[in-house]
Amino acid sequence: AQRVTQPEKLLSVFKGAPVELKCNYSYSGSPELFWYVQYSRQRLQLLLRHISRESIKGFTADLNKGETSFHLKKPFAQEEDSAMYYCALRGSNYKLTFGKGTLLTVNP
Amino acid sequence: DAGITQSPRYKITETGRQVTLMCHQTWSHSYMFWYRQDLGHGLRLIYYSAAADITDKGEVPDGYVVSRSKTENFPLTLESATRSQTSVYFCASSETVSGSPLHFGNGTRLTVT
């Protein structure tokens, strides 16, 4: 079975502060990990995938297999980062399992 | 992404009615998925399909039926709608390539009264 846990439902930070959205997973094989973002009343969009090891909109995420984590980080949050963030895992059958999401609010 | 479209965007229906949500993608992606999004539950997989005529249950399939007669279409039918099926429904598709992400439609907001 594959499972994704996002322990924080809500996260509130001030503009310019660092932000970390936590994601832990459970999967017996080699997972593919993704972060998706959903801005207010919009469709979900891919933000990051672990195989790309890229930085998008200043966000980065590193897969830590020892801790089974894929935390999303940004050193300086911006107001436009306010959104719902979902961590997702794909196993060998190509279906994506999502966490329950973290609502990030960046205050001015 | 204009390549995956859902219709209708909004739907209000009564308990007990049958309703079908449509999903169409233009990429010829093999995999298609239906998720429902609910506060406190995140996104839960209802059904998915690996190819035309191949479908499989997800986490919450009860009360739903899907079909995939053509690669590009993946309709979701609520056979007899219940209030607990009030939700936002997202269709998604992906290639069968390692690392390829899901591409989501705009969603259908369904209210069952």
Interface residues (C-beta under 8 A of the other chain):
Chain A: Q6 K9 E32 F34 Y36 Q42 R43 L44 Q45 L46 R49 I51 S52 Y86 A88 Y94 K95 L96 T97 F98 G99 K100 G101
Chain B: Y31 F33 Y35 G40 H41 G42 L43 R44 L45 Y48 A50 G58 F90 A92 S94 T96 S98 G99 P101 L102 H103 F104 G105 N106 G107
